[in-house]
Amino acid sequence: MKLADAVLDAIDRQQPIGLLSDRDRSFDEDGAYAIAWEVHARRRERGEEPVGRKIGFTNREIWAEYGVWAPIWSHVYDSTVHYAPDGSRSRATRRRSSTPSTGSRTGSR
């Protein structure tokens, strides 16, 4: 199974998967973004629309702990965003997160 297939399958099943680097030891940041673009294209093909981006690891103080050396980002889709009943942003969406995004980590660089 291609890594992009595994990611889409996990999204569809709403189930976590292990680190992709455990499946392919040569997996690096460039590989991660290549898979992200493939997943993005396939999500667009099936009708999902990007509505924003999620940026993780903006706190440089934790980069060494997680083996990252720059912020990471990914698209957010209309199928994954939930709005408050009155259409306004909820308080939770405005609050800054104190935890890093650890969905994937490449340890490259």
Secondary structure, DSSP 8 states (H G I E B T S, - for coil): --HHHHHHHHHHHT-----GGGT-TT--HHHHHHHHHHHHHHHHHTT--EEEEEEE---GGGHHHHT-SS-EEEEEETTT----TTSS--HHHHS--SS---S------
